[in-house]
Amino acid sequence: MDIGMTLLGQAITFALLILFTAKFIWPPLMAAIEERQQKIAEGLAAADRSKKELAQAEEKVNEVLREARSKASEIIAQAEVRGNQIVDAAKESAIEEGNRQKAAAVAEIASAATRAREDLRKQVSALAVAGASKLILREIDGNAHKALLDELAAEI
């Protein structure tokens, strides 16, 4: 065999291989590569969108947390104010009740003192009448009169 013919055969075979590869193998291979590139590009775009959505969600979460904290602090402040109002109302009620009980006790004491004075007046008037009747029954004698007054004073 001749080297030139071998070389020519190899060149023709190589050209046929290139034509076969270019016609049947290369287009599906390029389509698969392009499809893979497209999927990778879509994945990267989706990752970018996800990052942006995550950032937006974090901002929303932070905003909601700020609002919740402010509402919680408002509720706590309102509860403190209401608690102070309740304590003040209870103090006022207790003071009013104390004053009412004090007034009732003072009125009861005044009533008891009035009753005691009335009883004392009745007893004094009874003693005075008794003493006067004894004086009238006896003769008017200085010594007897003095003894009778001493006796009345001892009874009082």
C-alpha positions as CSV (number, residue, x, y, z in Angstrom):
1,M,0.0,0.0,0.0
2,D,1.0,3.4,-0.7
3,I,1.3,6.1,1.9
4,G,-0.4,8.6,-0.2
5,M,-3.5,6.4,-0.6
6,T,-3.5,5.7,3.1
7,L,-3.3,9.3,3.8
8,L,-6.1,10.1,1.4
9,G,-8.3,7.3,2.8
10,Q,-7.7,8.6,6.3
11,A,-8.5,12.2,5.2
12,I,-11.7,11.0,3.6
13,T,-12.7,9.0,6.6
14,F,-11.9,11.9,8.9
15,A,-14.0,14.2,6.7
16,L,-16.9,11.8,6.8
17,L,-16.5,11.5,10.6
18,I,-16.6,15.3,10.8
19,L,-19.6,15.5,8.6
20,F,-21.4,12.8,10.5
21,T,-20.5,14.4,13.8
22,A,-21.6,17.9,12.6
23,K,-24.9,16.5,11.2
24,F,-26.0,14.0,13.9
25,I,-24.0,14.4,17.1
26,W,-23.2,18.1,17.3
27,P,-26.8,19.6,17.2
28,P,-28.2,17.4,20.0
29,L,-25.1,18.0,22.1
30,M,-25.3,21.8,21.5
31,A,-29.1,21.7,22.3
32,A,-28.3,19.8,25.6
33,I,-25.6,22.3,26.4
34,E,-27.8,25.3,25.6
35,E,-30.7,23.8,27.6
36,R,-28.3,23.3,30.6
37,Q,-27.1,26.9,30.2
38,Q,-30.7,28.1,30.2
39,K,-31.6,26.0,33.3
40,I,-28.5,27.4,35.1
41,A,-29.5,31.0,34.1
42,E,-33.0,30.4,35.3
43,G,-31.7,29.0,38.6
44,L,-29.4,32.0,39.1
45,A,-32.3,34.3,38.3
46,A,-34.6,32.4,40.7
47,A,-31.8,32.6,43.4
48,D,-31.6,36.4,42.9
49,R,-35.4,36.7,43.1
50,S,-35.4,34.6,46.3
51,K,-32.7,36.8,47.8
52,K,-34.7,39.9,47.1
53,E,-37.9,38.3,48.4
54,L,-36.0,37.1,51.5
55,A,-34.7,40.7,52.1
56,Q,-38.3,42.1,51.6
57,A,-39.7,39.4,54.0
58,E,-37.0,40.3,56.6
59,E,-37.9,44.0,56.3
60,K,-41.6,43.1,56.7
61,V,-40.8,41.0,59.8
62,N,-38.7,43.8,61.3
63,E,-41.5,46.2,60.7
64,V,-44.1,43.9,62.2
65,L,-41.8,43.4,65.2
66,R,-41.4,47.1,65.6
67,E,-45.1,47.6,65.5
68,A,-45.7,44.7,67.9
69,R,-43.1,46.2,70.3
70,S,-44.7,49.6,70.2
71,K,-48.1,48.2,70.7
72,A,-46.8,46.1,73.6
73,S,-45.2,49.2,75.2
74,E,-48.5,51.1,74.7
75,I,-50.5,48.3,76.3
76,I,-48.0,48.2,79.2
77,A,-48.2,51.9,79.7
78,Q,-52.0,51.8,79.6
79,A,-52.0,48.9,82.1
80,E,-49.7,50.9,84.4
81,V,-52.0,54.0,84.2
82,R,-55.1,51.8,84.8
83,G,-53.4,50.1,87.8
84,N,-52.5,53.5,89.2
85,Q,-56.1,54.6,88.7
86,I,-57.4,51.5,90.5
87,V,-55.0,52.0,93.4
88,D,-56.0,55.7,93.6
89,A,-59.7,54.8,93.5
90,A,-59.2,52.2,96.2
91,K,-57.4,54.7,98.4
92,E,-60.1,57.2,97.9
93,S,-62.7,54.6,98.7
94,A,-60.9,53.5,101.8
95,I,-60.5,57.1,102.9
96,E,-64.2,57.7,102.3
97,E,-65.1,54.5,104.2
98,G,-62.8,55.6,107.1
99,N,-64.4,59.0,107.2
100,R,-67.9,57.5,107.2
101,Q,-67.0,55.1,110.0
102,K,-65.3,57.9,111.9
103,A,-68.4,60.1,111.5
104,A,-70.6,57.2,112.6
105,A,-68.4,56.6,115.7
106,V,-68.4,60.3,116.5
107,A,-72.2,60.3,116.2
108,E,-72.5,57.2,118.4
109,I,-70.2,58.7,121.0
110,A,-72.1,62.0,121.0
111,S,-75.4,60.0,121.3
112,A,-73.9,58.0,124.2
113,A,-72.7,61.2,125.9
114,T,-76.1,62.8,125.5
115,R,-77.8,59.7,127.0
116,A,-75.3,59.7,129.9
117,R,-76.0,63.4,130.5
118,E,-79.7,62.8,130.5
119,D,-79.3,59.9,132.9
120,L,-77.1,62.1,135.1
121,R,-79.6,64.9,135.0
122,K,-82.4,62.5,136.0
123,Q,-80.3,61.2,138.9
124,V,-79.3,64.6,140.0
125,S,-82.9,65.9,139.8
126,A,-84.1,62.8,141.7
127,L,-81.4,63.4,144.4
128,A,-82.3,67.1,144.6
129,V,-86.0,66.3,145.0
130,A,-85.1,63.6,147.6
131,G,-82.8,66.0,149.4
132,A,-85.4,68.8,149.3
133,S,-88.1,66.5,150.6
134,K,-85.8,65.4,153.5
135,L,-85.1,69.1,154.3
136,I,-88.7,70.0,154.3
137,L,-89.6,67.1,156.5
138,R,-87.0,68.0,159.1
139,E,-86.9,71.1,161.1
140,I,-84.7,73.8,159.9
141,D,-81.7,73.3,162.0
142,G,-78.2,74.4,161.0
143,N,-76.5,71.2,162.1
144,A,-79.1,69.0,160.7
145,H,-79.1,70.9,157.5
146,K,-75.3,70.6,157.2
147,A,-75.4,66.9,157.9
148,L,-78.1,66.4,155.3
149,L,-76.1,68.3,152.7
150,D,-73.0,66.2,153.5
151,E,-75.1,63.1,153.1
152,L,-76.4,64.2,149.7
153,A,-72.8,65.1,148.6
154,A,-71.6,61.7,149.5
155,E,-74.5,60.1,147.5
156,I,-73.5,62.2,144.4
